[in-house]
Amino acid sequence: MSDYRELTVWRKAHGLTMEIYRITRTFPSDERFGLCSQLRRAAISAVSNIVEGTGRVTPGEYGHFLSIARGSIREVECQLLIARDLGYLQAEQWSPLDAEAQQISRMLKGLITSLKARPK
């Protein structure tokens, strides 16, 4: 992969990360080192592992980093749900973020599956 910025999944993960940074600014200050920090780190981990995978040599290595990215996106889904349940996000804020995270997860799964199907 010559330019990770051409990947739709990277663009979506980057956009979700930017939105998570924006919305976590509204979280209570006592969550600064708790849920706010964890949510931001999980989002950054996802987008960063997509990029790191594109720099690897073999499809297996690439798939490994995509798998880590998918795990981080699933972590984001859980943390967004916790934020909603704690009242830090309204349902109308949570729903599109959750839908975007789920879509990114599906896209990563599809990309991982396609890498596994490549002839060796």
Helices and strands as residue ranges (DSSP letters): G 4-6, H 8-24, G 29-31, H 35-54, H 59-85, H 91-117
